[in-house]
Amino acid sequence: MSLAKNVYNKEVPTRNLVTTISGVIVLVVTLLVTIGVLTQEQGTILSTQLGIAATAVQTLIGVISSIILVFKAVDPPADPVV
């Protein structure tokens, strides 16, 4: 199993990095609303904005990885002709 499959597995959506981060964000914001640190309106706005930020970070990591692969990727050796 490769690192890419651990971070984003199309077959198992619950293992997606963004899904995991979003779940943690919602949990923290819900706790803050429950104990009275944030109002319900503030919690909704904060959850939305942090979810957008998590998606943007994932996209940025993908772009940087792609650029690195363009310059560092090595083709496997060709099979000898028999």
DSSP file (Angstrom, degrees, kcal/mol; ACC not computed):
  #  RESIDUE AA STRUCTURE BP1 BP2  ACC     N-H-->O    O-->H-N    N-H-->O    O-->H-N    TCO  KAPPA ALPHA  PHI   PSI    X-CA   Y-CA   Z-CA
    1    1 A M              0   0    0      0, 0.0     2,-0.1     0, 0.0     0, 0.0   0.000 360.0 360.0 360.0 126.4    0.0    0.0    0.0
    2    2 A S     >  -     0   0    0      1,-0.1     4,-1.5     4,-0.0     5,-0.1  -0.362 360.0-111.5 -86.1 165.5    1.5    3.3   -1.1
    3    3 A L  H  > S+     0   0    0      1,-0.2     4,-2.0     2,-0.2     5,-0.2   0.897 117.8  57.3 -61.4 -40.4    1.5    6.6    0.8
    4    4 A A  H  > S+     0   0    0      1,-0.2     4,-2.9     2,-0.2    -1,-0.2   0.885 106.0  49.5 -59.4 -38.1   -0.8    8.1   -1.8
    5    5 A K  H  4 S+     0   0    0      1,-0.2    -1,-0.2     2,-0.2    -2,-0.2   0.822 109.0  53.0 -71.5 -29.9   -3.4    5.3   -1.1
    6    6 A N  H  < S+     0   0    0     -4,-1.5     3,-0.2    -3,-0.2    -2,-0.2   0.857 116.0  39.3 -70.0 -34.6   -3.1    6.0    2.6
    7    7 A V  H  < S+     0   0    0     -4,-2.0    10,-1.8     1,-0.3     2,-0.4   0.888 133.7  15.3 -83.1 -41.7   -3.8    9.7    2.2
    8    8 A Y     <  +     0   0    0     -4,-2.9     2,-0.6    -5,-0.2    -1,-0.3  -0.868  65.7 172.7-140.1 103.9   -6.5    9.4   -0.5
    9    9 A N    >   -     0   0    0     -2,-0.4     3,-0.8     3,-0.4     6,-0.3  -0.933  16.2-163.8-114.0 109.4   -8.1    6.1   -1.2
   10   10 A K  T 3  S+     0   0    0     -2,-0.6    -1,-0.1     1,-0.2     6,-0.0   0.789  90.4  57.4 -62.5 -27.5  -11.0    6.4   -3.7
   11   11 A E  T 3  S+     0   0    0      1,-0.3    -1,-0.2    -3,-0.1    -2,-0.0   0.788 114.5  35.9 -75.6 -27.1  -12.3    2.9   -2.6
   12   12 A V    X   -     0   0    0     -3,-0.8     3,-2.2     1,-0.1    -3,-0.4  -0.787  68.6-175.6-128.5  87.3  -12.6    4.0    1.0
   13   13 A P  G >  S+     0   0    0      0, 0.0     3,-1.6     0, 0.0     6,-0.2   0.747  78.2  67.5 -58.1 -25.9  -13.8    7.6    1.2
   14   14 A T  G 3  S+     0   0    0      1,-0.3    -2,-0.0     5,-0.1     0, 0.0   0.631  92.8  61.3 -72.9 -10.1  -13.5    7.7    5.0
   15   15 A R  G <  S+     0   0    0     -3,-2.2    -1,-0.3    -6,-0.3     2,-0.1   0.379  76.3 121.6 -93.9   4.5   -9.7    7.4    4.8
   16   16 A N    <>  -     0   0    0     -3,-1.6     4,-2.2    -7,-0.1    -8,-0.2  -0.421  66.7-132.2 -68.3 141.0   -9.4   10.6    2.9
   17   17 A L  H  > S+     0   0    0    -10,-1.8     4,-2.8     1,-0.2     5,-0.2   0.910 106.9  49.8 -60.3 -44.5   -7.1   13.2    4.5
   18   18 A V  H  > S+     0   0    0      1,-0.2     4,-2.8     2,-0.2    -1,-0.2   0.891 109.4  52.1 -64.4 -38.5   -9.6   16.0    4.0
   19   19 A T  H  > S+     0   0    0     -6,-0.2     4,-2.1     2,-0.2    -1,-0.2   0.917 112.0  46.4 -62.6 -42.8  -12.4   13.9    5.5
   20   20 A T  H  X S+     0   0    0     -4,-2.2     4,-2.0     2,-0.2    -2,-0.2   0.935 114.7  45.7 -64.8 -47.3  -10.3   13.2    8.6
   21   21 A I  H  X S+     0   0    0     -4,-2.8     4,-2.5     1,-0.2    -2,-0.2   0.914 112.5  51.3 -63.8 -42.5   -9.2   16.8    9.0
   22   22 A S  H  X S+     0   0    0     -4,-2.8     4,-2.6    -5,-0.2    -1,-0.2   0.891 108.2  52.6 -62.1 -39.3  -12.8   18.0    8.5
   23   23 A G  H  X S+     0   0    0     -4,-2.1     4,-2.1    -5,-0.2    -1,-0.2   0.900 110.0  47.6 -63.2 -41.0  -14.1   15.5   11.1
   24   24 A V  H  X S+     0   0    0     -4,-2.0     4,-2.5     2,-0.2    -2,-0.2   0.906 111.7  50.8 -65.7 -41.7  -11.5   16.8   13.7
   25   25 A I  H  X S+     0   0    0     -4,-2.5     4,-2.7     1,-0.2     5,-0.2   0.935 110.9  47.8 -61.4 -46.9  -12.4   20.4   12.9
   26   26 A V  H  X S+     0   0    0     -4,-2.6     4,-2.5     1,-0.2    -1,-0.2   0.900 111.8  50.9 -62.3 -40.4  -16.1   19.7   13.3
   27   27 A L  H  X S+     0   0    0     -4,-2.1     4,-2.2     2,-0.2    -2,-0.2   0.931 112.6  44.9 -62.1 -46.9  -15.5   17.9   16.6
   28   28 A V  H  X S+     0   0    0     -4,-2.5     4,-2.3     2,-0.2    -2,-0.2   0.927 114.9  47.4 -64.9 -45.2  -13.4   20.8   18.0
   29   29 A V  H  X S+     0   0    0     -4,-2.7     4,-2.3     1,-0.2     5,-0.2   0.906 110.7  52.5 -64.5 -40.2  -15.8   23.5   16.9
   30   30 A T  H  X S+     0   0    0     -4,-2.5     4,-2.6    -5,-0.2    -1,-0.2   0.914 109.7  48.9 -61.2 -42.5  -18.8   21.5   18.4
   31   31 A L  H  X S+     0   0    0     -4,-2.2     4,-2.2     2,-0.2     6,-0.2   0.907 110.6  50.5 -63.0 -41.1  -17.0   21.2   21.7
   32   32 A L  H  <>S+     0   0    0     -4,-2.3     5,-2.0     1,-0.2     6,-1.3   0.878 112.8  46.2 -65.3 -37.0  -16.2   24.9   21.7
   33   33 A V  H ><5S+     0   0    0     -4,-2.3     3,-0.7     4,-0.2    -2,-0.2   0.901 111.2  53.4 -69.4 -40.6  -19.9   25.7   21.0
   34   34 A T  H 3<5S+     0   0    0     -4,-2.6    -2,-0.2     1,-0.2    -1,-0.2   0.890 110.8  44.2 -63.5 -41.0  -21.1   23.2   23.6
   35   35 A I  T 3<5S-     0   0    0     -4,-2.2    -1,-0.2    -5,-0.2    -2,-0.2   0.498 118.5-110.3 -86.1  -1.4  -19.0   24.8   26.4
   36   36 A G  T < 5S+     0   0    0     -3,-0.7    -3,-0.2    -4,-0.4    -2,-0.1   0.570  84.0 120.1  92.2   9.2  -19.9   28.3   25.4
   37   37 A V  S   <S+     0   0    0     -5,-2.0     2,-0.3    -6,-0.2    -4,-0.2   0.881  82.3  28.9 -71.9 -37.5  -16.7   29.6   24.0
   38   38 A L  S    S-     0   0    0     -6,-1.3    -2,-0.2    -9,-0.2     2,-0.1  -0.878  81.9-123.4-119.4 152.8  -18.3   30.2   20.6
   39   39 A T     >  -     0   0    0     -2,-0.3     4,-2.4     1,-0.1     5,-0.2  -0.469  35.6-104.8 -83.2 167.5  -21.9   31.0   19.6
   40   40 A Q  H  > S+     0   0    0      1,-0.2     4,-2.0     2,-0.2     5,-0.2   0.896 121.9  50.4 -60.2 -41.1  -23.7   28.7   17.1
   41   41 A E  H  > S+     0   0    0      1,-0.2     4,-2.1     2,-0.2    -1,-0.2   0.912 110.9  48.1 -65.2 -43.2  -23.3   31.2   14.3
   42   42 A Q  H  > S+     0   0    0      1,-0.2     4,-2.6     2,-0.2    -1,-0.2   0.892 110.3  52.9 -64.2 -39.2  -19.6   31.6   14.9
   43   43 A G  H  X S+     0   0    0     -4,-2.4     4,-2.5     2,-0.2    -2,-0.2   0.893 108.2  49.7 -63.2 -40.9  -19.1   27.8   15.0
   44   44 A T  H  X S+     0   0    0     -4,-2.0     4,-2.0     2,-0.2    -1,-0.2   0.932 113.7  45.1 -64.1 -46.1  -20.8   27.4   11.7
   45   45 A I  H  X S+     0   0    0     -4,-2.1     4,-2.4     1,-0.2    -2,-0.2   0.919 114.0  49.5 -64.2 -43.8  -18.7   30.1   10.0
   46   46 A L  H  X S+     0   0    0     -4,-2.6     4,-2.5     1,-0.2     5,-0.2   0.912 109.9  50.5 -63.8 -43.8  -15.5   28.7   11.6
   47   47 A S  H  X S+     0   0    0     -4,-2.5     4,-2.1     1,-0.2    -1,-0.2   0.921 112.2  47.7 -60.1 -44.7  -16.2   25.1   10.5
   48   48 A T  H  X S+     0   0    0     -4,-2.0     4,-2.1     2,-0.2    -2,-0.2   0.936 113.6  46.0 -63.1 -47.9  -16.8   26.2    6.9
   49   49 A Q  H  X S+     0   0    0     -4,-2.4     4,-2.0     1,-0.2    -2,-0.2   0.891 113.4  48.4 -65.6 -40.4  -13.7   28.4    6.7
   50   50 A L  H  X S+     0   0    0     -4,-2.5     4,-2.3     2,-0.2    -1,-0.2   0.858 109.6  53.5 -69.4 -34.2  -11.5   25.7    8.3
   51   51 A G  H  X S+     0   0    0     -4,-2.1     4,-2.0    -5,-0.2    -2,-0.2   0.904 109.1  48.7 -64.1 -41.1  -12.9   23.1    5.9
   52   52 A I  H  X S+     0   0    0     -4,-2.1     4,-2.2     1,-0.2    -2,-0.2   0.902 110.7  51.3 -64.2 -40.8  -12.1   25.2    2.9
   53   53 A A  H  X S+     0   0    0     -4,-2.0     4,-2.3     2,-0.2    -2,-0.2   0.895 108.0  51.7 -64.0 -40.7   -8.5   25.8    4.3
   54   54 A A  H  X S+     0   0    0     -4,-2.3     4,-2.1     1,-0.2    -1,-0.2   0.903 110.6  48.4 -63.7 -40.8   -8.0   22.0    4.7
   55   55 A T  H  X S+     0   0    0     -4,-2.0     4,-2.2     2,-0.2    -1,-0.2   0.899 110.8  51.1 -65.1 -40.6   -9.1   21.4    1.1
   56   56 A A  H  X S+     0   0    0     -4,-2.2     4,-2.5     2,-0.2    -2,-0.2   0.895 108.9  50.9 -64.4 -40.2   -6.7   24.2   -0.1
   57   57 A V  H  X S+     0   0    0     -4,-2.3     4,-2.4     2,-0.2    -1,-0.2   0.916 109.6  50.3 -64.1 -42.4   -3.8   22.7    1.8
   58   58 A Q  H  X S+     0   0    0     -4,-2.1     4,-2.1     1,-0.2    -2,-0.2   0.913 111.4  48.6 -62.1 -41.6   -4.5   19.3    0.3
   59   59 A T  H  X S+     0   0    0     -4,-2.2     4,-2.3     1,-0.2    -2,-0.2   0.915 110.5  51.0 -63.3 -43.2   -4.6   20.8   -3.2
   60   60 A L  H  X S+     0   0    0     -4,-2.5     4,-2.5     1,-0.2    -2,-0.2   0.897 108.7  51.1 -62.4 -41.6   -1.3   22.7   -2.5
   61   61 A I  H  X S+     0   0    0     -4,-2.4     4,-2.5     1,-0.2    -1,-0.2   0.904 110.2  50.5 -62.7 -41.1    0.4   19.5   -1.4
   62   62 A G  H  X S+     0   0    0     -4,-2.1     4,-2.1     2,-0.2    -2,-0.2   0.901 110.9  48.2 -62.9 -41.5   -0.8   17.8   -4.6
   63   63 A V  H  X S+     0   0    0     -4,-2.3     4,-2.3     2,-0.2    -2,-0.2   0.930 112.8  47.3 -65.5 -45.9    0.5   20.6   -6.8
   64   64 A I  H  X S+     0   0    0     -4,-2.5     4,-2.3     1,-0.2    -2,-0.2   0.911 112.1  50.4 -63.5 -42.2    3.9   20.6   -5.0
   65   65 A S  H  X S+     0   0    0     -4,-2.5     4,-2.5    -5,-0.2    -1,-0.2   0.902 110.0  50.8 -61.8 -40.7    4.2   16.8   -5.3
   66   66 A S  H  X S+     0   0    0     -4,-2.1     4,-1.8     2,-0.2    -2,-0.2   0.912 109.8  49.2 -64.0 -43.0    3.4   17.0   -9.0
   67   67 A I  H  X S+     0   0    0     -4,-2.3     4,-1.2     2,-0.2    -1,-0.2   0.916 111.6  49.4 -63.6 -42.6    6.0   19.6   -9.6
   68   68 A I  H  X S+     0   0    0     -4,-2.3     4,-2.3     1,-0.2     3,-0.4   0.920 109.8  51.7 -62.1 -43.4    8.7   17.6   -7.7
   69   69 A L  H  X S+     0   0    0     -4,-2.5     4,-1.9     1,-0.2    -1,-0.2   0.830 101.9  61.1 -64.2 -31.5    7.8   14.5   -9.7
   70   70 A V  H  < S+     0   0    0     -4,-1.8    -1,-0.2     1,-0.2    -2,-0.2   0.901 117.3  29.6 -60.6 -40.0    8.2   16.3  -13.0
   71   71 A F  H  < S+     0   0    0     -4,-1.2    -2,-0.2    -3,-0.4    -1,-0.2   0.712 128.9  37.2 -95.0 -22.1   11.8   17.0  -12.2
   72   72 A K  H  < S+     0   0    0     -4,-2.3    -3,-0.2    -5,-0.2    -2,-0.2   0.543  82.6 115.2-109.4  -9.7   12.8   14.0  -10.1
   73   73 A A     <  -     0   0    0     -4,-1.9     2,-0.4    -5,-0.3    -4,-0.0  -0.351  47.6-157.8 -67.4 142.4   10.9   11.1  -11.6
   74   74 A V        -     0   0    0     -2,-0.0    -2,-0.0     3,-0.0    -1,-0.0  -0.981  15.4-126.2-123.0 130.8   13.0    8.3  -13.1
   75   75 A D        -     0   0    0     -2,-0.4     3,-0.1     1,-0.1     0, 0.0  -0.484  32.3-109.2 -71.9 143.3   11.7    5.9  -15.7
   76   76 A P        -     0   0    0      0, 0.0    -1,-0.1     0, 0.0     2,-0.0  -0.380  45.1 -89.6 -68.1 152.8   12.1    2.2  -14.9
   77   77 A P        -     0   0    0      0, 0.0     2,-0.1     0, 0.0    -3,-0.0  -0.326  47.3-106.7 -63.9 146.2   14.7    0.4  -17.0
   78   78 A A        -     0   0    0      1,-0.1     3,-0.0    -3,-0.1    -3,-0.0  -0.421  34.8-105.0 -72.9 146.6   13.4   -1.1  -20.2
   79   79 A D        -     0   0    0     -2,-0.1    -1,-0.1     1,-0.1     2,-0.1  -0.513  40.9-109.0 -69.5 136.1   13.0   -4.9  -20.4
   80   80 A P        -     0   0    0      0, 0.0     2,-0.4     0, 0.0    -1,-0.1  -0.398  31.0-115.0 -66.5 143.6   15.7   -6.5  -22.5
   81   81 A V              0   0    0      1,-0.1    -3,-0.0    -2,-0.1     0, 0.0  -0.663 360.0 360.0 -80.3 128.3   14.5   -7.9  -25.8
   82   82 A V              0   0    0     -2,-0.4    -1,-0.1    -3,-0.0    -3,-0.0   0.413 360.0 360.0-103.4 360.0   14.9  -11.7  -25.9
